[in-house]
Amino acid sequence: MAQKQNQNELWAWIKAIGFAIIFTMGIRYFIFSPVVVEGASMMPTFENGDKVIVNKVGPKISSYQRFDVIVFKANEEENYIKRIIGLPGDHIAYKDDVLYINGKAFEEPYLIKYKEALLDKGDFTYDFTLEDQLGEMIVPEGHFFVLGDNRRRSIDSRDQKVGFVAQHEILGTAGFVLWPFDRIGSTH
């Protein structure tokens, strides 16, 4: 009798641990996933070595918005973290360090710290148009134009190797720093 009770208790523990592992893996695979930021392309929003949480389900329920920070597959080995600037159908241009979307000037408050630090040291973002960079007038359907917040040190949609980011390549949005603890919290 005692042996059967021990077996039942052991089986209950195995089931509980197995369920916890499956539940955790499911959340990590389908809902949230940690990603380590590599490089300085998103400073000051994210710094090299920051561990961020990628929300995989939120944008699939609604849609990606302008200025969302996303993580996407850049190639077989790498994921990039960048900010959505252009949505499908948008014309993007930069002139005199001002972002123009469909001919209208847009403010980018997340760049203020960097722009202030570079006063009198040239433009933070060099002048360009989609036509000049990628040979297109507008962002194609099902794609996004992305830039790193550290515009002087970012490989992003301005580079032919990255170009427009296809929606199916996006893993999710990133907006929460998990590590290091002194930077923990939302970036919004």
C-alpha positions in Angstrom: 0.0 0.0 0.0 2.8 2.4 0.9 4.6 1.5 -2.2 1.6 2.3 -4.4 1.1 5.6 -2.6 4.8 6.5 -3.3 4.4 5.6 -7.0 1.3 7.8 -7.2 3.1 10.7 -5.6 6.1 10.2 -7.8 3.9 10.1 -10.9 2.0 13.3 -9.8 5.4 15.1 -9.4 6.5 13.9 -12.8 3.3 15.1 -14.4 3.5 18.5 -12.6 7.1 19.1 -13.7 6.4 17.9 -17.2 3.4 20.3 -17.4 5.5 23.2 -16.1 8.2 22.6 -18.7 5.7 22.3 -21.5 3.8 25.5 -20.3 7.1 27.4 -20.0 8.3 26.3 -23.5 4.9 27.2 -24.9 5.0 30.7 -23.5 8.6 31.2 -24.7 7.9 29.8 -28.2 4.5 31.4 -28.8 4.1 34.4 -26.6 7.3 35.9 -25.1 11.0 35.3 -25.7 14.1 36.8 -24.3 16.6 38.3 -26.9 20.1 39.7 -26.2 20.8 43.0 -28.0 24.1 42.8 -29.8 25.8 46.1 -30.9 25.1 49.8 -30.6 22.6 50.3 -33.4 19.6 50.9 -31.0 21.3 53.1 -28.4 20.2 54.9 -26.3 16.9 52.9 -26.3 18.7 49.5 -26.0 22.4 49.1 -25.2 24.8 46.3 -26.2 24.1 43.3 -23.9 20.6 44.3 -22.8 18.3 41.3 -22.5 14.9 42.3 -23.9 11.5 40.6 -23.9 10.0 40.0 -27.4 6.2 40.0 -27.5 5.4 37.5 -30.2 1.6 37.5 -29.9 0.6 41.2 -29.5 1.3 42.4 -33.0 -0.3 39.2 -34.5 -3.6 40.2 -32.7 -3.5 43.8 -33.8 -0.9 45.1 -36.3 2.5 46.7 -36.3 2.5 50.4 -35.7 4.9 53.1 -36.8 7.8 53.5 -34.3 7.3 50.0 -32.8 10.7 48.4 -32.0 10.8 45.0 -33.7 13.0 42.0 -33.8 13.3 40.3 -37.2 15.3 37.6 -38.9 18.1 39.4 -40.8 19.6 36.1 -42.1 20.0 32.5 -41.1 22.3 33.3 -38.2 21.2 36.7 -37.0 18.2 38.6 -35.7 18.2 42.4 -35.8 16.4 44.8 -33.5 15.2 48.1 -35.2 12.4 50.6 -35.2 9.6 50.7 -37.8 9.7 54.0 -39.6 7.8 53.2 -42.8 4.6 51.2 -43.2 3.4 49.7 -46.5 2.6 52.5 -49.0 4.7 55.1 -47.2 7.2 57.3 -48.9 10.2 57.9 -46.6 12.8 60.7 -46.8 15.2 62.5 -44.6 16.2 66.1 -45.2 18.3 68.3 -42.8 17.9 65.7 -40.0 14.1 65.7 -40.2 12.0 62.6 -41.0 9.4 63.0 -43.7 6.7 60.4 -44.2 4.5 61.0 -47.3 5.8 64.6 -47.3 4.9 65.4 -43.7 7.6 66.1 -41.1 7.5 63.7 -38.1 9.2 64.2 -34.7 11.2 61.4 -33.2 11.4 62.0 -29.5 13.4 58.8 -28.9 16.4 60.5 -30.7 16.5 63.8 -28.7 19.3 62.7 -26.4 21.6 61.8 -29.3 20.7 64.8 -31.3 21.5 67.1 -28.4 24.8 65.4 -27.8 25.8 65.9 -31.5 25.0 69.6 -31.7 27.3 71.3 -34.2 28.8 67.9 -35.2 26.7 67.3 -38.3 23.4 65.6 -39.0 22.4 62.6 -36.9 20.7 61.0 -39.9 22.0 61.7 -43.4 19.7 62.9 -46.1 18.1 60.2 -48.2 15.0 59.1 -50.0 13.6 55.6 -50.7 14.4 56.1 -54.3 18.1 56.9 -53.6 18.6 54.0 -51.1 16.4 51.2 -52.4 15.2 52.2 -55.8 11.5 52.2 -54.7 9.0 55.1 -54.4 7.1 53.6 -51.5 7.4 50.8 -49.0 6.0 47.7 -50.7 2.9 45.9 -49.4 3.7 43.4 -46.6 7.0 45.1 -45.8 8.4 47.8 -43.5 11.2 50.3 -43.6 13.2 50.1 -40.4 16.0 52.2 -38.8 18.2 51.8 -35.8 18.0 54.6 -33.2 21.8 55.1 -33.4 21.5 56.3 -37.0 25.2 56.8 -37.5 26.1 53.2 -36.5 23.2 51.1 -37.7 22.8 48.6 -40.5 19.2 48.9 -41.4 16.8 49.4 -44.3 19.1 52.0 -45.8 21.5 49.2 -46.5 20.7 47.0 -49.6 21.6 43.9 -47.5 18.7 44.6 -45.2 16.4 46.6 -47.3 12.7 46.4 -46.6 11.7 43.9 -43.9 9.0 41.4 -44.8 6.3 41.1 -42.2 6.7 37.3 -42.1 10.3 37.8 -41.0 9.3 39.7 -37.9 9.5 37.8 -34.7 7.7 40.4 -32.5 8.0 43.7 -30.8 10.5 44.6 -28.1 9.7 47.2 -25.5 10.8 45.8 -22.1 14.4 45.5 -20.8 14.8 42.5 -18.5 18.5 42.8 -17.9 20.6 44.5 -16.5 18.6 45.3 -13.5 19.6 49.0 -13.5 17.8 49.4 -16.9 14.9 47.1 -16.2 11.5 48.3 -17.4 9.6 49.5 -20.4 11.2 51.6 -23.1 7.9 53.3 -24.0 
